[in-house]
């Protein structure tokens, strides 16, 4: 093996591009969260990015609404595939993207939850108050209507309790606000390095 071929297998020591960021002052970005790309990243009020959460604005802007949480090892944003056109990723308010999730969706509606290790494919659209179960997959370009649940090997149904119960939706919003309030006390805020 020549030194040239050995060197080509080493990871690059050049740091990833730091995206232009618009981060609300009340948002919490963990010190070990990662934001990469050349497109705009916008993070709304009271939103929390946990350690090792990754926002990838390499192939389009990423917008995350208010009172949302992106957990450890979750990846939000489209991969830098040059064969596909640029695409924005828009995450609504009161959204939870759990640990290990990959989201390349066009949009995820308010109040939705994407559970542990689920995948939401490129260009997919999730309506409001949707839930994608653990390890489930939403296909590329798939559209889920409001209150859709994806569970058990891709089965789907509508969450009629949330659809018909304004008090249930209100309770979920209040619960999310309380969770954000608690977690903001536990996660060290490192957003200053993204606002330089």
One Martini backbone bead per residue (centre of mass of N, CA, C, O) as a GRO file, in nm:
protein
  196
    1UNK     BB    1   0.096   0.037   0.024
    2UNK     BB    2   0.064   0.353  -0.028
    3UNK     BB    3   0.057   0.667   0.098
    4UNK     BB    4  -0.177   0.765  -0.077
    5UNK     BB    5  -0.390   0.543  -0.009
    6UNK     BB    6  -0.386   0.581   0.294
    7UNK     BB    7  -0.467   0.884   0.301
    8UNK     BB    8  -0.754   0.846   0.154
    9UNK     BB    9  -0.882   0.697   0.428
   10UNK     BB   10  -0.886   0.943   0.575
   11UNK     BB   11  -1.021   1.164   0.751
   12UNK     BB   12  -1.108   1.471   0.746
   13UNK     BB   13  -0.973   1.778   0.898
   14UNK     BB   14  -1.196   1.936   0.784
   15UNK     BB   15  -1.434   2.125   0.869
   16UNK     BB   16  -1.744   2.169   0.857
   17UNK     BB   17  -1.972   2.361   0.752
   18UNK     BB   18  -2.109   2.660   0.866
   19UNK     BB   19  -2.409   2.770   0.905
   20UNK     BB   20  -2.646   2.983   0.874
   21UNK     BB   21  -2.798   3.138   1.168
   22UNK     BB   22  -3.132   3.131   1.329
   23UNK     BB   23  -3.155   3.185   1.679
   24UNK     BB   24  -3.335   3.177   1.937
   25UNK     BB   25  -3.273   3.279   2.259
   26UNK     BB   26  -3.455   3.028   2.391
   27UNK     BB   27  -3.284   2.835   2.271
   28UNK     BB   28  -3.126   2.499   2.283
   29UNK     BB   29  -2.778   2.419   2.217
   30UNK     BB   30  -2.584   2.184   2.242
   31UNK     BB   31  -2.249   2.155   2.246
   32UNK     BB   32  -2.277   1.857   2.076
   33UNK     BB   33  -2.410   1.972   1.857
   34UNK     BB   34  -2.484   1.962   1.494
   35UNK     BB   35  -2.403   2.202   1.232
   36UNK     BB   36  -2.450   2.176   0.874
   37UNK     BB   37  -2.362   2.378   0.598
   38UNK     BB   38  -2.492   2.647   0.361
   39UNK     BB   39  -2.762   2.672   0.477
   40UNK     BB   40  -3.021   2.771   0.646
   41UNK     BB   41  -3.078   2.791   1.006
   42UNK     BB   42  -3.390   2.760   1.189
   43UNK     BB   43  -3.467   2.840   1.538
   44UNK     BB   44  -3.700   2.835   1.766
   45UNK     BB   45  -3.867   2.875   2.037
   46UNK     BB   46  -3.790   2.646   2.285
   47UNK     BB   47  -3.579   2.483   2.145
   48UNK     BB   48  -3.417   2.148   2.144
   49UNK     BB   49  -3.076   2.037   2.123
   50UNK     BB   50  -2.919   1.767   2.167
   51UNK     BB   51  -2.676   1.577   2.205
   52UNK     BB   52  -2.580   1.473   1.878
   53UNK     BB   53  -2.741   1.637   1.717
   54UNK     BB   54  -2.833   1.678   1.359
   55UNK     BB   55  -2.795   1.947   1.126
   56UNK     BB   56  -2.862   1.941   0.765
   57UNK     BB   57  -2.766   2.213   0.527
   58UNK     BB   58  -2.647   2.086   0.241
   59UNK     BB   59  -2.953   2.067   0.062
   60UNK     BB   60  -3.091   2.283   0.252
   61UNK     BB   61  -3.302   2.422   0.445
   62UNK     BB   62  -3.371   2.461   0.807
   63UNK     BB   63  -3.681   2.436   0.998
   64UNK     BB   64  -3.760   2.508   1.346
   65UNK     BB   65  -3.982   2.533   1.566
   66UNK     BB   66  -4.158   2.553   1.846
   67UNK     BB   67  -4.127   2.340   2.110
   68UNK     BB   68  -3.892   2.153   2.019
   69UNK     BB   69  -3.730   1.817   1.987
   70UNK     BB   70  -3.389   1.703   1.944
   71UNK     BB   71  -3.233   1.417   1.973
   72UNK     BB   72  -3.012   1.192   2.004
   73UNK     BB   73  -2.885   1.099   1.692
   74UNK     BB   74  -3.035   1.287   1.524
   75UNK     BB   75  -3.143   1.358   1.178
   76UNK     BB   76  -3.178   1.678   1.010
   77UNK     BB   77  -3.192   1.650   0.675
   78UNK     BB   78  -3.043   1.649   0.377
   79UNK     BB   79  -2.848   1.493   0.180
   80UNK     BB   80  -2.554   1.543  -0.029
   81UNK     BB   81  -2.714   1.490  -0.318
   82UNK     BB   82  -2.643   1.577  -0.649
   83UNK     BB   83  -2.893   1.419  -0.797
   84UNK     BB   84  -3.056   1.617  -0.620
   85UNK     BB   85  -3.250   1.850  -0.528
   86UNK     BB   86  -3.322   2.089  -0.346
   87UNK     BB   87  -3.435   2.082   0.014
   88UNK     BB   88  -3.647   2.159   0.243
   89UNK     BB   89  -3.682   2.152   0.608
   90UNK     BB   90  -3.992   2.133   0.801
   91UNK     BB   91  -4.051   2.199   1.142
   92UNK     BB   92  -4.271   2.228   1.367
   93UNK     BB   93  -4.456   2.261   1.637
   94UNK     BB   94  -4.434   2.038   1.891
   95UNK     BB   95  -4.185   1.850   1.816
   96UNK     BB   96  -4.064   1.505   1.809
   97UNK     BB   97  -3.723   1.388   1.775
   98UNK     BB   98  -3.590   1.109   1.830
   99UNK     BB   99  -3.368   0.881   1.877
  100UNK     BB  100  -3.214   0.793   1.567
  101UNK     BB  101  -3.342   0.973   1.370
  102UNK     BB  102  -3.448   1.020   1.021
  103UNK     BB  103  -3.489   1.343   0.847
  104UNK     BB  104  -3.610   1.423   0.491
  105UNK     BB  105  -3.842   1.592   0.496
  106UNK     BB  106  -4.037   1.850   0.402
  107UNK     BB  107  -4.262   1.791   0.640
  108UNK     BB  108  -4.364   1.858   0.989
  109UNK     BB  109  -4.617   1.876   1.185
  110UNK     BB  110  -4.775   1.979   1.436
  111UNK     BB  111  -4.737   1.755   1.715
  112UNK     BB  112  -4.534   1.558   1.624
  113UNK     BB  113  -4.398   1.210   1.622
  114UNK     BB  114  -4.067   1.059   1.615
  115UNK     BB  115  -3.954   0.767   1.684
  116UNK     BB  116  -3.725   0.555   1.751
  117UNK     BB  117  -3.543   0.484   1.461
  118UNK     BB  118  -3.680   0.635   1.253
  119UNK     BB  119  -3.791   0.700   0.904
  120UNK     BB  120  -3.800   0.998   0.695
  121UNK     BB  121  -3.828   1.055   0.385
  122UNK     BB  122  -3.773   1.212   0.110
  123UNK     BB  123  -4.041   1.441   0.074
  124UNK     BB  124  -4.208   1.400   0.300
  125UNK     BB  125  -4.544   1.429   0.458
  126UNK     BB  126  -4.653   1.551   0.770
  127UNK     BB  127  -4.893   1.614   0.952
  128UNK     BB  128  -5.076   1.680   1.207
  129UNK     BB  129  -5.041   1.474   1.478
  130UNK     BB  130  -4.833   1.269   1.421
  131UNK     BB  131  -4.714   0.912   1.428
  132UNK     BB  132  -4.399   0.746   1.444
  133UNK     BB  133  -4.286   0.461   1.512
  134UNK     BB  134  -4.068   0.253   1.607
  135UNK     BB  135  -3.875   0.164   1.324
  136UNK     BB  136  -4.016   0.318   1.121
  137UNK     BB  137  -4.133   0.394   0.772
  138UNK     BB  138  -4.123   0.670   0.555
  139UNK     BB  139  -4.154   0.725   0.245
  140UNK     BB  140  -4.063   0.860  -0.027
  141UNK     BB  141  -4.312   1.110  -0.077
  142UNK     BB  142  -4.495   1.063   0.145
  143UNK     BB  143  -4.839   1.114   0.265
  144UNK     BB  144  -4.968   1.236   0.576
  145UNK     BB  145  -5.225   1.286   0.747
  146UNK     BB  146  -5.379   1.402   0.985
  147UNK     BB  147  -5.338   1.184   1.264
  148UNK     BB  148  -5.134   0.984   1.183
  149UNK     BB  149  -5.043   0.636   1.217
  150UNK     BB  150  -4.735   0.450   1.253
  151UNK     BB  151  -4.729   0.087   1.265
  152UNK     BB  152  -4.651  -0.222   1.245
  153UNK     BB  153  -4.524  -0.254   0.950
  154UNK     BB  154  -4.684   0.017   0.822
  155UNK     BB  155  -4.924   0.069   0.960
  156UNK     BB  156  -5.244   0.252   0.946
  157UNK     BB  157  -5.399   0.532   1.123
  158UNK     BB  158  -5.633   0.720   1.300
  159UNK     BB  159  -5.635   0.963   1.560
  160UNK     BB  160  -5.936   1.022   1.702
  161UNK     BB  161  -5.871   1.148   1.974
  162UNK     BB  162  -5.713   1.395   1.862
  163UNK     BB  163  -5.912   1.491   1.644
  164UNK     BB  164  -6.171   1.520   1.859
  165UNK     BB  165  -5.961   1.641   2.095
  166UNK     BB  166  -5.877   1.942   2.207
  167UNK     BB  167  -5.783   1.863   2.498
  168UNK     BB  168  -5.560   1.670   2.406
  169UNK     BB  169  -5.389   1.872   2.248
  170UNK     BB  170  -5.348   2.068   2.483
  171UNK     BB  171  -5.209   1.864   2.674
  172UNK     BB  172  -4.967   1.810   2.486
  173UNK     BB  173  -4.861   2.098   2.481
  174UNK     BB  174  -4.818   2.128   2.785
  175UNK     BB  175  -4.626   1.885   2.812
  176UNK     BB  176  -4.409   2.000   2.624
  177UNK     BB  177  -4.349   2.258   2.782
  178UNK     BB  178  -4.254   2.107   3.040
  179UNK     BB  179  -4.026   1.947   2.909
  180UNK     BB  180  -3.866   2.189   2.811
  181UNK     BB  181  -3.826   2.321   3.088
  182UNK     BB  182  -3.662   2.085   3.204
  183UNK     BB  183  -3.437   2.038   2.983
  184UNK     BB  184  -3.309   2.327   2.994
  185UNK     BB  185  -3.171   2.251   3.281
  186UNK     BB  186  -2.982   2.000   3.155
  187UNK     BB  187  -2.884   2.161   2.905
  188UNK     BB  188  -2.612   2.285   2.767
  189UNK     BB  189  -2.558   2.595   2.625
  190UNK     BB  190  -2.403   2.633   2.274
  191UNK     BB  191  -2.508   2.864   2.065
  192UNK     BB  192  -2.278   3.076   2.034
  193UNK     BB  193  -2.106   2.921   1.809
  194UNK     BB  194  -2.351   2.974   1.586
  195UNK     BB  195  -2.355   3.315   1.620
  196UNK     BB  196  -2.068   3.425   1.496
   0.00000   0.00000   0.00000
